[in-house]
Amino acid sequence: MANTSASSTTGAGALGSDWIKKAEEQEISDLVNELSFVKDERTTKNEKSPEWGKVLNSGTTESATAGKESASGENGEIAEDAEEFNPADASLLRKIIRKGLVESKLDPEVQRNDPLSPLYSVKTFEALHLKPELLQGVYAMGFNAPSKIQETALPTLLADPPQNMIAQSQSGTGKTAAFVLAMLSRVDPKKNYPQVICLSPTYELAIQTGEVAAKMAKFCPEIKLRYAVRGEELAKGDKLTDHIIIGTPGKLMDWGIKYRSFDLKKITVFVLDEADVMIATQGHQDQCIRIHKQLSSRCQMMFFSATYEREVMEFAEYIVPNPIVIRLAREQESLDNIKQYYVKCRTQDEKYQAISNIYGVITVGQAIIFCHTRKTASWLSVKMSQDGHSVAVLSGELTVEQRLAVLDRFRAGLEKVLITTNVLSRGIDVEQVTIVVNFDLPMDQQGRADCETYLHRIGRTGRFGKNGIAINLVDSEQSMAICRSIEAHFQKRIHLLDAENSDDIEKIGS
């Protein structure tokens, strides 16, 4: 996929006002017109087009793959294979690995321009007065009653006249099913042209959304769906007759603006999914705004995101006029039920010995060990395997399907230890995890404590109200300073643990 050059906004850290200013000054149109519409070079001639309901084993995303930038190692050296958290990959893994909806005890917070305008919620899908075939598809997917975000959002999304919406709730709460149901409900099958477009930030996320749409539309064969992702090509002059197009921004721009394969003015529903990931992906903001500018003012806008940060909301408010905003607050991750320790080590081998000593004294259900680089993760995996531990490794070079296979085996208890880099620092819940080990403490590109990543990492233990243990291996003055910074940030004591003392180790397991 082509991306804009240095003039474009390059990540969630960039100020939202920069790209808003560009959009208002009409610079984005000039930038986008210079894009090169070429097939993704990673797509081979033999790559088959995706089928509905099938995720291909591609292992790549249309966004730049995170984790290949250099970062300072714990002792000051440059680690070429340092891996960073990749929001697109994490979002995909969370979507696929969820076995059911996340139940939230918190009620949705609703904001609207007119506080007197009525709001409706439903407790059953029948109350939405859906087409019988769609209702049948909903039940076939295993949805018995709407989730909290669905019972609040769906009546508004399906109301006439159409209402624009910005909806935010964490992964697993039913956002995708909500907007897919709204998309399918708005289609007029008698009109043989695209009426709905849904943008996702990566190939894999678009495929995942398409899979949900195909299942929900199982009993509506008259509704035609189409992917607009790499590997899907149109002959010159072809006109699309599919009703719903689900794809990535670059390909949608290619088909809708450059090749005019369909008329963007006839689109009645525009869905922007994973908006927080979209903002973190280079060039996607500009592309989304360029597509948005071609839409009719009567087009219904639906904007969905897992986070509610300032950049996300500025982007949303620029894209979506006069929206109803629905926010489902995240249950706060807490350190209250996690015991935190640090172990002083001088070398990598001493770090490994500390892990061995802990395993030799206390009973560990399952453990996740976080490393800074793939190289360290690989080294540790070999050492632990040689000592008889059942170990799995998850890092950024694995394909999506390979990562899912690793996670499925770990969740099933086939491996007791999962060694990973930051690709798994957020959002994956495994109930049996009792210990998280920071083999390398998390830090940012400047070598400072990354407190947010620390919270997400050790939050992998102590899930579901259970007690957990976090152990930090400290091997330098720099890593000790990072440990102290984390302690000060959360105002939670990180206790010294003597990994050579079996009595000390026994205490942490009690």
C-alpha positions, 0 to 999 in steps of 0.5 A, a space after each residue: 500500500 502506498 503511504 504519504 511521505 514526510 508531510 503526512 501525520 506519522 502516528 498516534 503520538 503526532 498532534 491531531 491538530 497538525 492533520 486537521 490543519 492540513 485537511 482544512 488547508 486542502 493539503 491532503 488532496 495534493 498529497 494523496 494525488 501524488 500517491 502511487 497506486 501499485 499492488 502491495 509488493 509483498 503480494 506474489 503472483 500466486 496469491 489467491 484472492 481471499 474468500 469470505 469467511 477465510 483468513 489467509 496465512 499471510 502474516 503481513 499487514 498493510 501497515 508498516 510492521 512494528 518492531 524493526 526499529 532500533 532501541 537501546 538495550 538495558 546496558 546501553 547497547 543498540 538492540 536491532 531486533 527490539 520489538 514494540 507493541 503493534 496495535 493492529 496485531 494486538 487488535 486482531 489477536 484479541 478479536 480472534 481469540 475471544 471465546 465470547 463477549 466481555 461482560 462489563 458491569 459499567 453502563 455506557 456513557 452517552 453524549 449528544 448535542 441535544 440532551 433532550 433528544 430521546 435515546 432508546 435501548 433494547 434488551 432483545 434483538 427482536 425489539 430492533 424489528 430486523 429483517 427475519 433473515 438477519 435476525 436468523 443470522 444473529 442467532 446463528 452466530 450465538 448472540 442471544 441478547 445484545 451486549 451493553 454497547 449493542 443495546 445502546 448503539 443499535 437502536 440509534 444506528 438503525 433509526 430513521 433518519 440515520 444518525 451519526 455515531 462515535 462508539 468506544 468500548 474495549 475489544 470483545 464487547 460486541 462493537 463489530 457485530 453492532 456495526 455489521 448488523 447496521 451495515 447489513 440492515 441499510 442495504 437495498 439489495 435491489 440496487 446493484 451498486 456499492 452502498 456501504 463501505 467499511 474501512 479497517 487499518 490492515 488486511 487481516 482486520 478487514 478479513 476478520 470483519 468480513 468474516 463476521 459480515 458473511 456469517 451474519 448475512 448467511 441467510 441473506 444471499 441477495 446481499 453481495 459483499 466484496 473485499 478491497 484488500 491486497 490480492 483483490 484486483 479489478 480490470 480496467 473499466 470494471 464497475 462494482 455491483 456488490 452492496 458492501 465493500 470492506 477493505 483498507 484505505 489505500 485499496 478503497 482510494 484506488 478503486 473509488 477515486 483513481 479507477 472510479 469503479 464505484 460512485 462514492 456519492 452513492 454510499 449511504 453508510 461509511 464505517 471506520 473501524 479500529 480508529 485508534 489503530 488507524 491513527 497509529 498507522 502511517 498515512 491512513 488518516 490522510 487516506 480516510 479524510 480523502 475518501 470522506 471528502 468524496 461522500 454525500 453529506 447525507 451519508 451515515 457515519 459510524 466510527 468505532 474505536 477501542 480507546 478514547 484518547 485525544 487524538 482519536 476524538 479529534 480525528 472522529 470529530 473531524 470525520 463525523 458531523 453531529 454524532 451521538 457519542 457512546 462510551 463504554 468505560 474500560 474496567 481499570 486494570 489494577 495492581 492491587 492484587 499483584 505482588 511485585 518483586 525485583 531481583 538483582 542480577 549481574 548477567 543474563 545467565 544470572 537472570 536465567 538462574 533466578 528464574 530456575 530458582 523460583 521454578 524450583 521452589 514455588 508451584 507455578 501454574 503458567 508464566 509469561 516472560 517478557 523480553 526486549 528482543 527476539 534474540 533474547 527470547 530465542 536464547 531463553 527459550 533454548 535454555 529453558 527447553 534444555 532444562 525440561 520446561 515446556 516453552 512456547 515463543 511468540 514474537 513479531 516474525 510469526 504469521 498471525 495464524 502461527 501466533 494464534 496456534 501458539 496462544 491456543 496451545 498456551 491457553 490449553 496448558 500444553 506449554 507452561 511458559 510463554 516467552 514473548 516480546 511486546 507484541 503480547 503486552 496488552 489485552 490477551 487474557 489467560 486465566 491460568 497465568 500466575 507469574 509474569 517475569 520481566 526478563 527485561 524491564 520495559 522502556 521507551 526509545 529514549 531508554 526511560 521507564 515505559 510505565 504503561 507497557 509495564 502495567 499491561 505486561 504485569 496485568 497478564 497475571 492477577 486476572 479475573 480477581 485472582 492474586 498474581 506475582 510480577 518479578 522484575 530482573 534488574 541487571 544494571 544501574 539503568 534497569 534499577 533506575 527504570 524499576 524505581 521510576 515504575 515504583 514511583 509512578 504507580 506508588 506501589 512498592 516493588 520488593 527486593 527478592 533474594 532469588 538465592 534464598 529459598 525461604 524468601 522465594 517460598 514467601 512470595 508463593 504463599 
